[in-house]
Amino acid sequence: MRTLGIESSGARGGVALLEDDRLLGERIFEKGMVHGRDIAPAIDALLRAYGLAPADLDLVAVDLGPGSYTGLRVGLAAAKGLCLALGRPAAGVASVDALAHSASRPLVAAAIDAKWGQIYGALYENGVRTGPITAEAPAEFARRVPAGALVVGSACETFGPLFAHAALSGPDLWHPHPAAVARLGLRSGRRDDASRLVPLYLRPTEAEIKFGQAKRE
């Protein structure tokens, strides 16, 4: 079972390739939202490195968000293109789940800097998400994080002082890993129709907000 993982929800994206549950390789993009430029060449190079072609893939796991609207659209477009062309299933994975998967603590809080004064967040206990994925004010989310929990995600860099009662992860856990996306997609057992997958948006896009304001004016 060969699984391709595509991660494009944040400033650093990447792709990963699994053989069953074993990681064959992973390619991380440069920081700076270059997903549109790098995603297709990275997939091609990763497959070629192991003597494989797209037709050798069995499953494509893709990060659905929440995260960068543009990045998510790029990653999802690549996943849909592969799945529809090859007749393969997809598996959608939440970015916060991928972040938490890479942590090794009983209590984990995944916290992504969502800009606009918000955090995309979720809480985990023993690897299981204990509530919904939310978009809320950083201080409100921080109050719900249990004492001693490990906080992972880009909010560690921007809102670190709010989590004084918890432990902050290092930069290696500030962005989801494509290998985590691939493993979660494989292990979940989900086999989605790629044409029906949509990004996980927890709030209107910036363009929708501005358009709505313009209409009201």
DRENPA-3360 file (N, C-alpha, C; in nm, 2 decimals, always signed):
BEGIN
1 = MRTLGIES = +0.09/-0.12/+0.00/+0.00/+0.00/+0.00/+0.09/+0.12/+0.00 ~ +0.08/+0.20/-0.11/+0.16/+0.32/-0.12/+0.07/+0.44/-0.10 ~ +0.11/+0.53/-0.01/+0.03/+0.65/+0.02/+0.12/+0.77/+0.00 ~ +0.06/+0.87/-0.07/+0.12/+1.00/-0.09/+0.06/+1.09/+0.01 ~ +0.13/+1.17/+0.09/+0.08/+1.27/+0.17/+0.11/+1.41/+0.12 ~ +0.01/+1.49/+0.12/+0.02/+1.63/+0.07/-0.01/+1.73/+0.18 ~ +0.08/+1.82/+0.22/+0.05/+1.91/+0.33/+0.08/+2.05/+0.27 ~ -0.02/+2.14/+0.28/-0.01/+2.27/+0.22/-0.09/+2.38/+0.30;
9 = SGARGGVA = -0.11/+2.35/+0.43/-0.19/+2.44/+0.51/-0.12/+2.56/+0.56 ~ +0.01/+2.56/+0.57/+0.08/+2.67/+0.63/+0.20/+2.72/+0.55 ~ +0.29/+2.80/+0.62/+0.40/+2.86/+0.55/+0.50/+2.76/+0.49 ~ +0.50/+2.64/+0.56/+0.59/+2.53/+0.50/+0.50/+2.42/+0.46 ~ +0.50/+2.38/+0.34/+0.43/+2.26/+0.29/+0.53/+2.15/+0.26 ~ +0.47/+2.04/+0.20/+0.56/+1.93/+0.16/+0.48/+1.81/+0.12 ~ +0.55/+1.71/+0.08/+0.49/+1.58/+0.04/+0.57/+1.47/+0.10 ~ +0.50/+1.36/+0.12/+0.57/+1.24/+0.18/+0.52/+1.12/+0.11;
17 = LLEDDRLL = +0.60/+1.01/+0.12/+0.56/+0.88/+0.06/+0.58/+0.77/+0.16 ~ +0.47/+0.69/+0.17/+0.48/+0.57/+0.26/+0.46/+0.45/+0.18 ~ +0.53/+0.34/+0.23/+0.51/+0.21/+0.18/+0.45/+0.13/+0.30 ~ +0.32/+0.10/+0.29/+0.25/+0.06/+0.41/+0.26/+0.17/+0.51 ~ +0.31/+0.14/+0.63/+0.33/+0.24/+0.74/+0.47/+0.29/+0.75 ~ +0.55/+0.25/+0.66/+0.70/+0.29/+0.66/+0.72/+0.41/+0.57 ~ +0.79/+0.51/+0.63/+0.82/+0.64/+0.55/+0.93/+0.61/+0.46 ~ +0.91/+0.63/+0.33/+1.01/+0.62/+0.23/+1.09/+0.75/+0.21;
25 = GERIFEKG = +1.01/+0.86/+0.21/+1.08/+0.99/+0.19/+0.98/+1.10/+0.21 ~ +1.04/+1.22/+0.24/+0.96/+1.33/+0.27/+1.04/+1.45/+0.21 ~ +0.96/+1.54/+0.15/+1.02/+1.67/+0.09/+0.95/+1.79/+0.15 ~ +1.02/+1.88/+0.21/+0.96/+1.99/+0.27/+1.00/+2.11/+0.19 ~ +0.90/+2.20/+0.16/+0.92/+2.31/+0.08/+0.99/+2.42/+0.16 ~ +1.04/+2.52/+0.08/+1.10/+2.64/+0.15/+0.99/+2.72/+0.21 ~ +1.02/+2.79/+0.32/+0.92/+2.87/+0.39/+0.89/+2.99/+0.30 ~ +0.76/+3.02/+0.29/+0.72/+3.14/+0.21/+0.61/+3.11/+0.11;
33 = MVHGRDIA = +0.52/+3.01/+0.14/+0.40/+2.99/+0.06/+0.44/+2.96/-0.09 ~ +0.53/+2.87/-0.12/+0.57/+2.84/-0.25/+0.50/+2.71/-0.30 ~ +0.39/+2.67/-0.24/+0.33/+2.54/-0.27/+0.29/+2.53/-0.42 ~ +0.24/+2.64/-0.47/+0.19/+2.63/-0.61/+0.31/+2.61/-0.71 ~ +0.43/+2.66/-0.67/+0.55/+2.64/-0.75/+0.61/+2.50/-0.73 ~ +0.61/+2.45/-0.61/+0.69/+2.33/-0.58/+0.62/+2.20/-0.57 ~ +0.48/+2.20/-0.56/+0.41/+2.08/-0.52/+0.43/+1.97/-0.63 ~ +0.40/+2.01/-0.76/+0.41/+1.91/-0.86/+0.55/+1.86/-0.88;
41 = PAIDALLR = +0.65/+1.94/-0.89/+0.79/+1.89/-0.91/+0.83/+1.80/-0.79 ~ +0.79/+1.84/-0.67/+0.83/+1.76/-0.55/+0.76/+1.62/-0.55 ~ +0.64/+1.61/-0.59/+0.58/+1.48/-0.61/+0.65/+1.40/-0.71 ~ +0.68/+1.46/-0.82/+0.75/+1.39/-0.93/+0.88/+1.34/-0.89 ~ +0.96/+1.43/-0.82/+1.10/+1.39/-0.77/+1.09/+1.28/-0.67 ~ +0.99/+1.29/-0.58/+0.98/+1.19/-0.47/+0.95/+1.05/-0.53 ~ +0.86/+1.04/-0.62/+0.83/+0.92/-0.68/+0.95/+0.86/-0.76 ~ +1.01/+0.95/-0.84/+1.13/+0.90/-0.92/+1.24/+0.85/-0.83;
49 = AYGLAPAD = +1.26/+0.91/-0.72/+1.36/+0.87/-0.63/+1.35/+0.72/-0.58 ~ +1.23/+0.67/-0.59/+1.20/+0.53/-0.55/+1.16/+0.45/-0.67 ~ +1.19/+0.49/-0.79/+1.15/+0.42/-0.90/+1.01/+0.40/-0.93 ~ +0.93/+0.49/-0.88/+0.78/+0.48/-0.89/+0.72/+0.58/-0.99 ~ +0.60/+0.55/-1.03/+0.52/+0.65/-1.11/+0.39/+0.68/-1.04 ~ +0.32/+0.78/-1.08/+0.19/+0.81/-1.01/+0.10/+0.69/-1.01 ~ +0.10/+0.61/-1.11/+0.01/+0.49/-1.12/+0.04/+0.39/-1.01 ~ +0.16/+0.40/-0.95/+0.19/+0.31/-0.84/+0.13/+0.35/-0.71;
57 = LDLVAVDL = +0.07/+0.46/-0.70/+0.01/+0.51/-0.57/-0.12/+0.44/-0.55 ~ -0.16/+0.41/-0.43/-0.28/+0.35/-0.39/-0.38/+0.45/-0.32 ~ -0.32/+0.55/-0.26/-0.40/+0.64/-0.18/-0.33/+0.78/-0.18 ~ -0.41/+0.89/-0.18/-0.35/+1.02/-0.16/-0.42/+1.08/-0.04 ~ -0.34/+1.11/+0.06/-0.39/+1.18/+0.18/-0.35/+1.33/+0.17 ~ -0.45/+1.41/+0.20/-0.43/+1.56/+0.18/-0.48/+1.63/+0.31 ~ -0.40/+1.74/+0.34/-0.44/+1.82/+0.45/-0.56/+1.91/+0.41 ~ -0.67/+1.91/+0.48/-0.79/+1.99/+0.44/-0.79/+2.12/+0.52;
65 = GPGSYTGL = -0.70/+2.14/+0.62/-0.71/+2.26/+0.70/-0.76/+2.23/+0.84 ~ -0.78/+2.34/+0.91/-0.78/+2.48/+0.87/-0.63/+2.53/+0.85 ~ -0.62/+2.64/+0.78/-0.49/+2.70/+0.75/-0.51/+2.80/+0.64 ~ -0.40/+2.82/+0.57/-0.40/+2.92/+0.46/-0.50/+2.88/+0.35 ~ -0.59/+2.97/+0.32/-0.69/+2.94/+0.22/-0.62/+2.91/+0.08 ~ -0.52/+2.99/+0.04/-0.46/+2.97/-0.09/-0.38/+2.84/-0.09 ~ -0.31/+2.81/+0.02/-0.23/+2.69/+0.03/-0.32/+2.57/+0.02 ~ -0.43/+2.57/+0.10/-0.52/+2.45/+0.10/-0.58/+2.43/-0.04;
73 = RVGLAAAK = -0.61/+2.53/-0.11/-0.66/+2.51/-0.25/-0.56/+2.45/-0.34 ~ -0.44/+2.49/-0.33/-0.33/+2.43/-0.41/-0.31/+2.28/-0.38 ~ -0.30/+2.25/-0.25/-0.28/+2.11/-0.22/-0.40/+2.02/-0.25 ~ -0.52/+2.07/-0.23/-0.64/+1.99/-0.27/-0.65/+1.98/-0.42 ~ -0.61/+2.08/-0.49/-0.62/+2.07/-0.64/-0.52/+1.96/-0.69 ~ -0.40/+1.95/-0.63/-0.31/+1.85/-0.67/-0.36/+1.71/-0.63 ~ -0.42/+1.70/-0.51/-0.47/+1.57/-0.47/-0.58/+1.52/-0.56 ~ -0.67/+1.62/-0.59/-0.79/+1.58/-0.68/-0.74/+1.54/-0.82;
81 = GLCLALGR = -0.64/+1.62/-0.87/-0.59/+1.59/-1.00/-0.54/+1.45/-1.01 ~ -0.46/+1.41/-0.91/-0.40/+1.27/-0.91/-0.51/+1.17/-0.90 ~ -0.59/+1.19/-0.80/-0.70/+1.08/-0.77/-0.79/+1.07/-0.89 ~ -0.83/+1.17/-0.95/-0.93/+1.16/-1.06/-0.86/+1.11/-1.18 ~ -0.74/+1.14/-1.21/-0.66/+1.09/-1.32/-0.63/+0.94/-1.31 ~ -0.60/+0.90/-1.19/-0.56/+0.76/-1.16/-0.67/+0.67/-1.12 ~ -0.79/+0.73/-1.08/-0.89/+0.65/-1.02/-0.86/+0.60/-0.88 ~ -0.79/+0.68/-0.81/-0.76/+0.64/-0.67/-0.84/+0.71/-0.57;
89 = PAAGVASV = -0.85/+0.66/-0.45/-0.92/+0.73/-0.34/-0.83/+0.83/-0.27 ~ -0.90/+0.92/-0.20/-0.83/+1.02/-0.12/-0.87/+1.00/+0.02 ~ -0.79/+1.07/+0.11/-0.82/+1.07/+0.25/-0.79/+1.21/+0.31 ~ -0.90/+1.27/+0.35/-0.88/+1.41/+0.40/-0.84/+1.40/+0.55 ~ -0.74/+1.49/+0.58/-0.69/+1.50/+0.72/-0.69/+1.64/+0.77 ~ -0.72/+1.66/+0.89/-0.72/+1.80/+0.95/-0.58/+1.84/+0.99 ~ -0.54/+1.96/+0.97/-0.41/+2.01/+1.00/-0.38/+2.00/+1.14 ~ -0.47/+2.03/+1.23/-0.45/+2.02/+1.38/-0.42/+1.87/+1.42;
97 = DALAHSAS = -0.49/+1.78/+1.35/-0.47/+1.64/+1.38/-0.33/+1.60/+1.34 ~ -0.28/+1.65/+1.23/-0.14/+1.62/+1.19/-0.04/+1.67/+1.28 ~ -0.07/+1.79/+1.33/+0.02/+1.85/+1.43/+0.03/+1.77/+1.56 ~ -0.09/+1.73/+1.61/-0.10/+1.65/+1.73/-0.03/+1.52/+1.72 ~ -0.05/+1.46/+1.60/+0.01/+1.33/+1.57/+0.16/+1.32/+1.59 ~ +0.23/+1.43/+1.56/+0.37/+1.44/+1.57/+0.42/+1.46/+1.71 ~ +0.33/+1.49/+1.81/+0.37/+1.51/+1.94/+0.36/+1.38/+2.02 ~ +0.44/+1.37/+2.13/+0.44/+1.25/+2.21/+0.41/+1.28/+2.36;
105 = RPLVAAAI = +0.30/+1.34/+2.38/+0.26/+1.37/+2.52/+0.11/+1.33/+2.54 ~ +0.07/+1.30/+2.66/-0.07/+1.26/+2.69/-0.16/+1.37/+2.66 ~ -0.12/+1.50/+2.70/-0.21/+1.61/+2.67/-0.14/+1.70/+2.57 ~ -0.21/+1.73/+2.46/-0.16/+1.81/+2.35/-0.26/+1.92/+2.31 ~ -0.22/+2.04/+2.29/-0.30/+2.14/+2.23/-0.24/+2.19/+2.10 ~ -0.31/+2.17/+1.99/-0.27/+2.21/+1.86/-0.32/+2.35/+1.84 ~ -0.23/+2.45/+1.81/-0.27/+2.59/+1.80/-0.20/+2.66/+1.68 ~ -0.28/+2.69/+1.58/-0.23/+2.75/+1.46/-0.27/+2.90/+1.46;
113 = DAKWGQIY = -0.17/+2.98/+1.43/-0.19/+3.13/+1.42/-0.28/+3.15/+1.30 ~ -0.41/+3.19/+1.32/-0.50/+3.20/+1.21/-0.51/+3.35/+1.16 ~ -0.42/+3.43/+1.21/-0.42/+3.58/+1.18/-0.55/+3.64/+1.22 ~ -0.57/+3.76/+1.19/-0.70/+3.83/+1.23/-0.73/+3.81/+1.38 ~ -0.63/+3.80/+1.46/-0.65/+3.79/+1.60/-0.72/+3.66/+1.65 ~ -0.69/+3.55/+1.58/-0.76/+3.43/+1.61/-0.66/+3.31/+1.61 ~ -0.70/+3.20/+1.68/-0.62/+3.08/+1.67/-0.72/+2.97/+1.62 ~ -0.66/+2.88/+1.53/-0.73/+2.76/+1.50/-0.68/+2.66/+1.60;
121 = GALYENGV = -0.76/+2.59/+1.68/-0.71/+2.51/+1.78/-0.80/+2.38/+1.81 ~ -0.73/+2.29/+1.87/-0.80/+2.17/+1.92/-0.72/+2.10/+2.03 ~ -0.79/+2.03/+2.12/-0.73/+1.97/+2.23/-0.73/+1.82/+2.22 ~ -0.62/+1.75/+2.27/-0.61/+1.61/+2.25/-0.57/+1.54/+2.38 ~ -0.62/+1.42/+2.41/-0.58/+1.34/+2.52/-0.54/+1.20/+2.47 ~ -0.42/+1.16/+2.50/-0.37/+1.03/+2.45/-0.40/+1.01/+2.30 ~ -0.37/+1.11/+2.23/-0.38/+1.10/+2.08/-0.52/+1.12/+2.02 ~ -0.62/+1.14/+2.11/-0.76/+1.15/+2.06/-0.81/+1.29/+2.08;
129 = RTGPITAE = -0.87/+1.35/+1.97/-0.92/+1.49/+1.98/-1.04/+1.48/+2.07 ~ -1.05/+1.57/+2.17/-1.15/+1.57/+2.28/-1.26/+1.67/+2.25 ~ -1.26/+1.74/+2.15/-1.36/+1.84/+2.12/-1.35/+1.89/+1.98 ~ -1.43/+1.99/+1.94/-1.43/+2.04/+1.80/-1.30/+2.12/+1.77 ~ -1.28/+2.14/+1.64/-1.17/+2.23/+1.60/-1.24/+2.37/+1.60 ~ -1.17/+2.47/+1.66/-1.23/+2.60/+1.68/-1.15/+2.71/+1.61 ~ -1.21/+2.82/+1.59/-1.14/+2.94/+1.55/-1.19/+3.05/+1.66 ~ -1.10/+3.09/+1.75/-1.13/+3.17/+1.86/-1.02/+3.27/+1.90;
137 = APAEFARR = -1.05/+3.36/+1.98/-0.95/+3.45/+2.03/-0.84/+3.38/+2.10 ~ -0.71/+3.42/+2.08/-0.60/+3.34/+2.14/-0.61/+3.33/+2.30 ~ -0.65/+3.43/+2.37/-0.67/+3.42/+2.51/-0.78/+3.32/+2.55 ~ -0.88/+3.32/+2.48/-0.99/+3.22/+2.51/-0.95/+3.08/+2.49 ~ -0.88/+3.05/+2.38/-0.83/+2.92/+2.36/-0.72/+2.88/+2.47 ~ -0.63/+2.97/+2.50/-0.53/+2.94/+2.60/-0.59/+2.91/+2.73 ~ -0.70/+2.97/+2.77/-0.76/+2.94/+2.90/-0.81/+2.79/+2.90 ~ -0.84/+2.73/+2.79/-0.90/+2.60/+2.78/-0.79/+2.49/+2.78;
145 = VPAGALVV = -0.66/+2.54/+2.76/-0.55/+2.44/+2.75/-0.52/+2.39/+2.89 ~ -0.52/+2.26/+2.91/-0.48/+2.21/+3.05/-0.34/+2.24/+3.09 ~ -0.32/+2.26/+3.22/-0.19/+2.28/+3.27/-0.10/+2.16/+3.24 ~ +0.02/+2.19/+3.19/+0.12/+2.09/+3.16/+0.11/+2.03/+3.02 ~ +0.01/+2.07/+2.95/-0.01/+2.02/+2.81/+0.10/+2.07/+2.72 ~ +0.13/+2.00/+2.61/+0.23/+2.04/+2.51/+0.15/+2.12/+2.40 ~ +0.19/+2.24/+2.38/+0.13/+2.32/+2.27/+0.22/+2.31/+2.15 ~ +0.15/+2.27/+2.04/+0.22/+2.26/+1.91/+0.15/+2.35/+1.81;
153 = GSACETFG = +0.23/+2.39/+1.71/+0.17/+2.48/+1.61/+0.23/+2.62/+1.61 ~ +0.20/+2.69/+1.50/+0.26/+2.82/+1.48/+0.22/+2.93/+1.58 ~ +0.11/+2.91/+1.66/+0.08/+3.00/+1.77/+0.18/+3.00/+1.88 ~ +0.26/+2.90/+1.89/+0.37/+2.90/+1.99/+0.46/+3.02/+1.97 ~ +0.48/+3.05/+1.84/+0.58/+3.16/+1.81/+0.51/+3.30/+1.83 ~ +0.38/+3.31/+1.80/+0.32/+3.44/+1.80/+0.25/+3.47/+1.93 ~ +0.20/+3.36/+2.00/+0.12/+3.38/+2.12/+0.18/+3.30/+2.24 ~ +0.31/+3.27/+2.24/+0.37/+3.19/+2.34/+0.34/+3.23/+2.48;
161 = PLFAHAAL = +0.35/+3.36/+2.52/+0.33/+3.40/+2.66/+0.19/+3.37/+2.71 ~ +0.09/+3.35/+2.63/-0.04/+3.31/+2.67/-0.05/+3.17/+2.73 ~ +0.06/+3.09/+2.70/+0.06/+2.95/+2.74/+0.16/+2.92/+2.85 ~ +0.17/+3.02/+2.94/+0.27/+3.00/+3.05/+0.25/+2.88/+3.14 ~ +0.12/+2.84/+3.14/+0.09/+2.72/+3.22/+0.11/+2.59/+3.15 ~ +0.15/+2.60/+3.03/+0.17/+2.48/+2.95/+0.32/+2.47/+2.90 ~ +0.35/+2.37/+2.82/+0.49/+2.36/+2.76/+0.48/+2.39/+2.61 ~ +0.57/+2.47/+2.56/+0.57/+2.51/+2.42/+0.66/+2.42/+2.34;
169 = SGPDLWHP = +0.62/+2.37/+2.23/+0.70/+2.28/+2.14/+0.81/+2.37/+2.08 ~ +0.91/+2.30/+2.02/+1.01/+2.36/+1.94/+0.96/+2.39/+1.80 ~ +1.04/+2.46/+1.72/+1.00/+2.49/+1.58/+0.97/+2.37/+1.50 ~ +1.02/+2.26/+1.53/+1.00/+2.14/+1.45/+0.85/+2.09/+1.45 ~ +0.78/+2.14/+1.55/+0.64/+2.11/+1.56/+0.54/+2.23/+1.54 ~ +0.59/+2.33/+1.48/+0.51/+2.45/+1.45/+0.43/+2.44/+1.32 ~ +0.47/+2.34/+1.24/+0.39/+2.32/+1.11/+0.37/+2.17/+1.09 ~ +0.25/+2.14/+1.04/+0.22/+1.99/+1.01/+0.32/+1.93/+0.92;
177 = HPAAVARL = +0.36/+1.80/+0.95/+0.45/+1.73/+0.87/+0.37/+1.65/+0.76 ~ +0.41/+1.65/+0.64/+0.34/+1.57/+0.54/+0.34/+1.42/+0.57 ~ +0.45/+1.37/+0.64/+0.45/+1.23/+0.68/+0.33/+1.20/+0.78 ~ +0.30/+1.29/+0.86/+0.19/+1.28/+0.96/+0.06/+1.27/+0.88 ~ +0.04/+1.36/+0.78/-0.08/+1.36/+0.70/-0.09/+1.22/+0.63 ~ +0.02/+1.17/+0.57/+0.01/+1.04/+0.51/-0.03/+0.93/+0.60 ~ +0.03/+0.93/+0.72/+0.00/+0.82/+0.82/-0.14/+0.83/+0.87 ~ -0.19/+0.95/+0.90/-0.32/+0.96/+0.95/-0.42/+0.92/+0.84;
185 = GLRSGRRD = -0.40/+0.96/+0.72/-0.48/+0.92/+0.61/-0.49/+0.77/+0.59 ~ -0.37/+0.71/+0.60/-0.37/+0.56/+0.58/-0.44/+0.49/+0.70 ~ -0.41/+0.53/+0.82/-0.46/+0.46/+0.94/-0.61/+0.49/+0.96 ~ -0.66/+0.60/+0.91/-0.80/+0.64/+0.94/-0.90/+0.54/+0.88 ~ -0.85/+0.48/+0.77/-0.94/+0.39/+0.70/-1.04/+0.47/+0.61 ~ -1.03/+0.60/+0.61/-1.12/+0.68/+0.52/-1.08/+0.67/+0.38 ~ -1.17/+0.65/+0.29/-1.14/+0.65/+0.15/-1.25/+0.74/+0.09 ~ -1.21/+0.87/+0.07/-1.30/+0.97/+0.02/-1.30/+0.98/-0.13;
193 = DASRLVPL = -1.41/+1.02/-0.19/-1.42/+1.06/-0.33/-1.36/+1.19/-0.34 ~ -1.24/+1.20/-0.41/-1.17/+1.32/-0.42/-1.25/+1.44/-0.47 ~ -1.34/+1.41/-0.56/-1.42/+1.52/-0.62/-1.51/+1.59/-0.52 ~ -1.53/+1.52/-0.40/-1.62/+1.58/-0.30/-1.55/+1.65/-0.19 ~ -1.42/+1.63/-0.18/-1.34/+1.70/-0.08/-1.34/+1.85/-0.09 ~ -1.35/+1.91/+0.02/-1.35/+2.06/+0.03/-1.26/+2.10/+0.14 ~ -1.20/+2.22/+0.13/-1.11/+2.27/+0.24/-1.20/+2.29/+0.37 ~ -1.13/+2.27/+0.48/-1.20/+2.30/+0.61/-1.18/+2.45/+0.65;
201 = YLRPTEAE = -1.27/+2.53/+0.61/-1.27/+2.67/+0.64/-1.36/+2.70/+0.77 ~ -1.30/+2.76/+0.87/-1.37/+2.79/+0.99/-1.43/+2.93/+1.00 ~ -1.40/+3.01/+0.89/-1.45/+3.14/+0.89/-1.45/+3.19/+0.75 ~ -1.51/+3.30/+0.71/-1.51/+3.35/+0.57/-1.37/+3.39/+0.53 ~ -1.34/+3.38/+0.40/-1.21/+3.42/+0.35/-1.21/+3.57/+0.36 ~ -1.08/+3.63/+0.35/-1.06/+3.77/+0.35/-1.14/+3.84/+0.24 ~ -1.14/+3.78/+0.12/-1.22/+3.84/+0.01/-1.37/+3.84/+0.04 ~ -1.42/+3.73/+0.10/-1.56/+3.73/+0.13/-1.60/+3.84/+0.23;
209 = IKFGQAKR = -1.51/+3.86/+0.33/-1.53/+3.96/+0.43/-1.53/+4.10/+0.37 ~ -1.43/+4.12/+0.28/-1.43/+4.25/+0.22/-1.54/+4.28/+0.12 ~ -1.58/+4.17/+0.05/-1.69/+4.18/-0.04/-1.82/+4.21/+0.04 ~ -1.84/+4.14/+0.15/-1.96/+4.16/+0.23/-1.97/+4.30/+0.28 ~ -1.85/+4.35/+0.32/-1.85/+4.49/+0.37/-1.88/+4.59/+0.26 ~ -1.83/+4.56/+0.14/-1.86/+4.65/+0.03/-2.01/+4.65/-0.01 ~ -2.07/+4.53/+0.00/-2.21/+4.52/-0.03/-2.29/+4.60/+0.07 ~ -2.25/+4.59/+0.20/-2.33/+4.66/+0.30/-2.32/+4.81/+0.29;
217 = E = -2.20/+4.85/+0.24/-2.18/+5.00/+0.22/-2.26/+5.04/+0.10;
% end
